[in-house]
Amino acid sequence: MRALSTALLLLAVSACTSALPIEEAAITQAGDFAAGVEKSRLVSDVDSLVAAHLEDTPIDCSNFDFDTLDTEIHPVCHITREKARQLIQRRFEELGYTVIAQDVEGPTFPTTNVIAELRGTERPEEVVVVGAHYDAFFSGADDNSSGVAAMLELARLAAGKRFARTVRFVGFDLEELGLVGSTRYVRSHPDEELVATIVFDCIGYRDPRPGAQQGLPGFPIPNTGDFIAVIANEQSRPRLEELHALGSQLEFVPLRGALAPIDGSGPFSGNLMRSDHAPFWLAGHSALFVTDTANFRNPHYHRDTDVPSTLDPDFLAGVTRLSAAGLAYWAEGPQQ
């Protein structure tokens, strides 16, 4: 997750309590699909991604002007990505997907978004996107190997199945340097009909102790870090309400929703736009940001202590199951 110097207005705008009705058959179908999530696979993928980051060569810090800062200790000098990208591509290919590498040159850094797609059987022009950034500081267990592992697990569940709408999985590059890959992705798909987008960024850290969850004075924010936050703007509000309704029935993990006004770009809610959902919002698309709130809960954020042993596998599995239910509902499947 991209670092910001000011506090995140998280869960302060709205706690979603919608009682949106969803047909029982759709809930059952979504729940059955989500039940296929395997915690052991998530843990294994996080471990593999962390190993990839630790074995990789960090980006070239000579492209930055740090003034008097020591480049050897500056966190940005510890961003890695290439071996994680290779791992994602390999996993997609092993699952039978045709992988597209979206390569874009840039003035400082080129980027490569890794894309795998399952074409819809009835309305293929309508697309559901599942995304997570694969660049990371240090070993990046929560930020963002947890999110990539969830994306890979949903890709595994969807592989070989039939959905009415197209399902697309995207590993975004260089989120940590300013949402670079996701911005380039959105700009390259200007007229696409996106039904739903779900972006994972830091989804594996849980701390139920009172005081573990930081917030802002005067707002009704829980002080226990045992929930997953789902952030929407006005365009995305129906998707948030649907996911909340599914979560209320399926009870995979506690969910707290937040709603940023209008497109989310205003001064009051600007800090809600700190991950790869933001370019979708600014382009007028629906997108949900799924997060454990990162540095507002996790003391290992952007540190070398962000390692797999700090994560809660049961929590990560619950978040992934909730998201799988949303995917099944929005993509309308899997079909018999």
C-alpha positions as CSV (number, residue, x, y, z in Angstrom):
1,M,0.0,0.0,0.0
2,R,1.3,3.4,-0.9
3,A,2.5,5.4,2.0
4,L,1.0,8.7,3.0
5,S,2.1,11.2,5.7
6,T,-1.3,12.1,6.9
7,A,-4.0,10.0,8.7
8,L,-6.3,7.8,6.7
9,L,-10.0,8.7,7.1
10,L,-11.0,5.0,7.3
11,L,-14.4,3.8,8.4
12,A,-15.2,7.4,9.4
13,V,-17.6,8.3,6.6
14,S,-20.0,5.4,6.7
15,A,-20.3,2.0,8.3
16,C,-22.3,0.1,5.8
17,T,-25.4,-1.6,7.3
18,S,-27.4,-2.1,4.1
19,A,-30.0,-4.8,4.2
20,L,-29.9,-5.2,0.5
21,P,-31.9,-8.3,-0.5
22,I,-30.1,-11.0,-2.4
23,E,-31.9,-14.1,-3.6
24,E,-31.2,-17.2,-1.5
25,A,-30.1,-19.2,-4.5
26,A,-27.4,-16.6,-5.3
27,I,-26.2,-16.6,-1.8
28,T,-25.9,-20.4,-1.8
29,Q,-24.1,-20.4,-5.1
30,A,-21.7,-17.7,-4.0
31,G,-21.1,-19.5,-0.7
32,D,-20.4,-22.8,-2.4
33,F,-17.8,-21.2,-4.7
34,A,-16.2,-19.4,-1.7
35,A,-16.0,-22.6,0.3
36,G,-13.4,-23.9,-2.1
37,V,-10.8,-21.4,-0.8
38,E,-7.9,-23.4,0.9
39,K,-6.1,-21.7,3.7
40,S,-3.0,-23.9,3.2
41,R,-2.7,-22.7,-0.4
42,L,-2.9,-19.1,0.7
43,V,-0.2,-19.6,3.3
44,S,2.0,-21.4,0.7
45,D,1.6,-18.6,-1.8
46,V,2.4,-16.0,0.7
47,D,5.6,-17.9,1.7
48,S,6.5,-18.3,-2.0
49,L,6.0,-14.6,-2.8
50,V,8.0,-13.5,0.3
51,A,10.8,-15.8,-0.8
52,A,10.7,-14.3,-4.3
53,H,11.0,-10.8,-2.9
54,L,13.9,-11.7,-0.6
55,E,15.8,-13.4,-3.5
56,D,15.2,-10.4,-5.9
57,T,17.3,-7.4,-6.7
58,P,15.8,-4.1,-5.5
59,I,15.0,-1.3,-7.9
60,D,17.7,1.2,-8.8
61,C,17.7,4.0,-6.3
62,S,19.8,6.2,-8.4
63,N,16.6,7.4,-10.1
64,F,15.6,9.2,-6.9
65,D,16.9,12.4,-5.3
66,F,17.0,11.6,-1.5
67,D,19.0,14.8,-0.6
68,T,20.8,13.8,2.6
69,L,19.0,10.5,3.1
70,D,21.1,7.3,3.0
71,T,19.9,5.3,0.0
72,E,21.0,2.1,1.7
73,I,18.4,2.5,4.5
74,H,15.7,4.4,2.6
75,P,12.6,2.0,2.3
76,V,12.1,2.7,-1.4
77,C,15.6,1.2,-2.1
78,H,14.2,-2.1,-0.9
79,I,11.3,-2.4,-3.4
80,T,11.4,-5.6,-5.4
81,R,9.0,-6.9,-8.0
82,E,10.5,-8.9,-10.9
83,K,10.6,-12.4,-9.3
84,A,7.1,-11.9,-7.9
85,R,5.9,-11.0,-11.4
86,Q,7.5,-14.2,-12.7
87,L,5.8,-16.2,-10.0
88,I,2.4,-14.7,-10.8
89,Q,2.8,-15.4,-14.5
90,R,3.9,-18.9,-13.9
91,R,0.9,-19.6,-11.6
92,F,-1.6,-18.2,-14.1
93,E,-0.1,-20.4,-16.8
94,E,-0.2,-23.5,-14.6
95,L,-3.9,-22.9,-14.1
96,G,-4.4,-22.9,-17.9
97,Y,-4.8,-19.1,-18.4
98,T,-3.3,-17.3,-21.4
99,V,-1.3,-14.6,-19.8
100,I,-0.9,-11.1,-21.2
101,A,2.0,-8.9,-20.1
102,Q,1.0,-5.3,-20.4
103,D,4.4,-3.6,-20.9
104,V,4.5,0.1,-20.7
105,E,7.6,2.3,-21.0
106,G,7.9,5.3,-18.7
107,P,10.3,8.2,-18.1
108,T,11.7,6.6,-15.0
109,F,10.5,3.0,-14.7
110,P,8.8,0.7,-17.2
111,T,6.0,-1.3,-15.8
112,T,4.5,-4.8,-16.5
113,N,1.0,-5.6,-15.4
114,V,0.3,-9.4,-15.5
115,I,-3.2,-10.2,-16.8
116,A,-5.2,-13.4,-17.0
117,E,-8.7,-13.6,-18.3
118,L,-11.7,-16.0,-18.2
119,R,-14.1,-14.9,-20.9
120,G,-17.7,-14.7,-20.1
121,T,-20.2,-17.1,-21.8
122,E,-23.2,-14.8,-22.1
123,R,-22.1,-11.2,-21.7
124,P,-18.3,-11.2,-22.3
125,E,-18.2,-7.4,-22.8
126,E,-19.1,-7.0,-19.1
127,V,-16.0,-7.4,-16.9
128,V,-15.2,-8.2,-13.3
129,V,-11.6,-7.3,-12.3
130,V,-9.7,-8.8,-9.4
131,G,-6.4,-7.0,-8.8
132,A,-3.5,-6.8,-6.4
133,H,-0.1,-5.1,-6.7
134,Y,2.9,-7.3,-6.6
135,D,5.7,-4.9,-5.8
136,A,6.8,-4.8,-2.2
137,F,9.0,-3.2,0.4
138,F,11.4,-5.7,2.0
139,S,9.7,-9.2,2.2
140,G,6.2,-7.7,1.9
141,A,4.2,-10.4,3.6
142,D,1.1,-8.3,4.3
143,D,1.9,-5.6,1.8
144,N,1.1,-7.1,-0.6
145,S,1.9,-10.9,-0.7
146,S,-1.4,-11.4,1.2
147,G,-3.4,-9.6,-1.5
148,V,-1.6,-11.4,-4.4
149,A,-2.1,-14.8,-2.7
150,A,-5.9,-14.0,-2.5
151,M,-5.9,-13.1,-6.2
152,L,-4.1,-16.3,-7.1
153,E,-6.5,-18.3,-5.0
154,L,-9.6,-16.8,-6.7
155,A,-7.9,-17.5,-10.1
156,R,-7.5,-21.1,-9.1
157,L,-11.1,-21.4,-8.1
158,A,-12.3,-19.8,-11.3
159,A,-10.0,-21.7,-13.6
160,G,-12.0,-23.9,-16.1
161,K,-15.4,-22.7,-14.8
162,R,-18.0,-20.8,-16.7
163,F,-19.3,-17.4,-15.7
164,A,-21.8,-15.2,-17.6
165,R,-19.4,-12.2,-17.4
166,T,-15.7,-12.0,-18.1
167,V,-13.4,-12.4,-15.1
168,R,-10.0,-10.7,-15.3
169,F,-7.1,-11.1,-12.9
170,V,-4.5,-8.3,-12.8
171,G,-1.2,-8.1,-11.0
172,F,-0.4,-4.4,-10.9
173,D,3.1,-3.2,-11.0
174,L,4.7,-0.3,-9.0
175,E,1.8,0.6,-6.7
176,E,4.3,1.7,-4.1
177,L,5.7,4.4,-6.4
178,G,2.4,6.1,-7.0
179,L,-0.1,3.6,-8.5
180,V,1.9,3.5,-11.7
181,G,0.8,0.2,-13.1
182,S,-2.9,0.5,-12.3
183,T,-3.0,4.0,-13.7
184,R,-1.5,2.7,-17.0
185,Y,-3.9,-0.2,-17.0
186,V,-7.0,2.0,-16.6
187,R,-5.8,4.4,-19.3
188,S,-5.4,1.5,-21.7
189,H,-9.0,0.4,-21.2
190,P,-11.0,3.7,-21.5
191,D,-14.3,2.3,-22.7
192,E,-14.5,-1.0,-20.9
193,E,-17.7,-1.9,-19.2
194,L,-16.6,-2.8,-15.7
195,V,-19.3,-4.3,-13.6
196,A,-17.2,-4.6,-10.5
197,T,-13.5,-4.3,-9.5
198,I,-12.0,-5.6,-6.3
199,V,-8.5,-4.5,-5.2
200,F,-6.6,-6.3,-2.5
201,D,-4.0,-4.5,-0.6
202,C,-2.8,-5.7,2.9
203,I,-5.5,-8.2,3.9
204,G,-3.8,-10.7,6.2
205,Y,-3.1,-8.9,9.5
206,R,-5.4,-9.2,12.5
207,D,-5.0,-7.9,16.0
208,P,-8.1,-8.2,18.3
209,R,-6.6,-6.5,21.3
210,P,-8.2,-3.3,22.4
211,G,-6.2,-0.3,21.1
212,A,-4.6,-2.3,18.3
213,Q,-6.7,-0.4,15.7
214,Q,-5.8,3.2,15.2
215,G,-8.3,5.8,14.1
216,L,-9.3,9.4,14.3
217,P,-10.7,11.1,17.4
218,G,-14.5,11.8,17.3
219,F,-15.3,9.0,14.8
220,P,-16.9,5.6,15.7
221,I,-14.0,3.5,14.6
222,P,-13.5,0.2,16.4
223,N,-10.3,0.0,18.4
224,T,-9.8,-3.7,17.8
225,G,-8.3,-4.8,14.5
226,D,-10.4,-7.9,13.9
227,F,-12.4,-6.7,10.8
228,I,-11.7,-6.3,7.1
229,A,-12.3,-2.8,5.7
230,V,-14.0,-2.4,2.4
231,I,-13.8,1.1,0.9
232,A,-16.1,2.4,-1.8
233,N,-17.0,5.7,-3.4
234,E,-20.5,6.7,-4.5
235,Q,-20.1,4.9,-7.9
236,S,-19.1,1.8,-6.1
237,R,-21.7,1.9,-3.4
238,P,-24.0,-0.8,-4.9
239,R,-21.0,-3.3,-4.9
240,L,-20.2,-2.5,-1.3
241,E,-23.8,-3.0,-0.3
242,E,-23.9,-6.3,-2.2
243,L,-20.7,-7.6,-0.6
244,H,-21.9,-6.5,2.8
245,A,-25.2,-8.4,2.3
246,L,-23.3,-11.5,1.2
247,G,-20.9,-11.2,4.1
248,S,-23.8,-10.8,6.6
249,Q,-25.3,-14.1,5.4
250,L,-22.1,-16.1,4.9
251,E,-20.2,-14.8,8.0
252,F,-16.7,-15.5,6.7
253,V,-15.1,-12.5,8.4
254,P,-16.3,-9.3,10.1
255,L,-16.7,-6.5,7.5
256,R,-16.7,-2.7,8.0
257,G,-17.6,-0.5,5.1
258,A,-16.6,3.0,4.4
259,L,-18.0,5.4,1.7
260,A,-16.0,8.2,0.2
261,P,-18.1,11.1,-1.1
262,I,-18.7,11.3,-4.9
263,D,-15.6,10.0,-6.7
264,G,-13.4,10.0,-3.6
265,S,-11.1,12.7,-4.8
266,G,-12.2,15.5,-2.5
267,P,-10.0,16.9,0.2
268,F,-11.9,15.2,3.0
269,S,-11.5,11.7,1.7
270,G,-8.4,12.0,-0.4
271,N,-6.5,9.6,1.9
272,L,-9.0,6.9,1.0
273,M,-7.4,6.8,-2.5
274,R,-4.0,5.2,-1.5
275,S,-4.1,2.0,-3.5
276,D,-4.9,0.7,-7.0
277,H,-8.6,1.3,-6.8
278,A,-8.0,5.0,-7.1
279,P,-7.4,5.2,-10.9
280,F,-10.6,3.2,-11.4
281,W,-12.6,5.7,-9.3
282,L,-11.1,8.7,-11.2
283,A,-12.1,7.1,-14.5
284,G,-15.7,6.7,-13.3
285,H,-15.5,3.0,-12.7
286,S,-16.8,1.0,-9.8
287,A,-14.0,-0.4,-7.5
288,L,-13.8,-1.7,-4.0
289,F,-10.6,-1.4,-1.9
290,V,-10.2,-4.3,0.5
291,T,-7.7,-3.8,3.3
292,D,-6.8,-4.6,6.9
293,T,-6.0,-0.8,7.1
294,A,-2.2,-1.3,6.9
295,N,-0.2,1.0,9.2
296,F,-3.3,1.9,11.1
297,R,-3.2,-1.6,12.5
298,N,0.0,-3.4,11.4
299,P,3.2,-2.1,13.1
300,H,5.3,-4.0,10.5
301,Y,4.0,-1.9,7.6
302,H,6.9,-1.1,5.2
303,R,9.4,-2.6,7.5
304,D,11.7,-5.6,7.3
305,T,9.5,-7.2,10.0
306,D,6.6,-7.6,7.6
307,V,7.1,-11.4,7.5
308,P,4.6,-14.3,7.2
309,S,4.7,-15.2,10.9
310,T,2.9,-11.9,11.7
311,L,-0.1,-12.8,9.6
312,D,-3.3,-14.5,10.6
313,P,-4.0,-17.3,8.2
314,D,-7.6,-17.8,9.3
315,F,-8.3,-14.1,8.8
316,L,-6.7,-14.1,5.4
317,A,-8.8,-17.2,4.4
318,G,-12.0,-15.5,5.6
319,V,-11.2,-12.3,3.6
320,T,-10.5,-14.4,0.5
321,R,-13.7,-16.4,0.9
322,L,-15.8,-13.2,1.3
323,S,-14.2,-11.9,-1.9
324,A,-14.7,-15.1,-3.7
325,A,-18.4,-14.9,-2.9
326,G,-18.5,-11.4,-4.3
327,L,-16.7,-12.5,-7.5
328,A,-19.2,-15.4,-8.0
329,Y,-22.1,-13.1,-7.5
330,W,-20.9,-10.3,-9.8
331,A,-19.7,-12.6,-12.5
332,E,-22.9,-14.7,-12.3
333,G,-21.5,-18.2,-11.9
334,P,-20.0,-20.6,-11.9
335,Q,-22.6,-22.1,-14.3
336,Q,-23.5,-25.7,-14.6
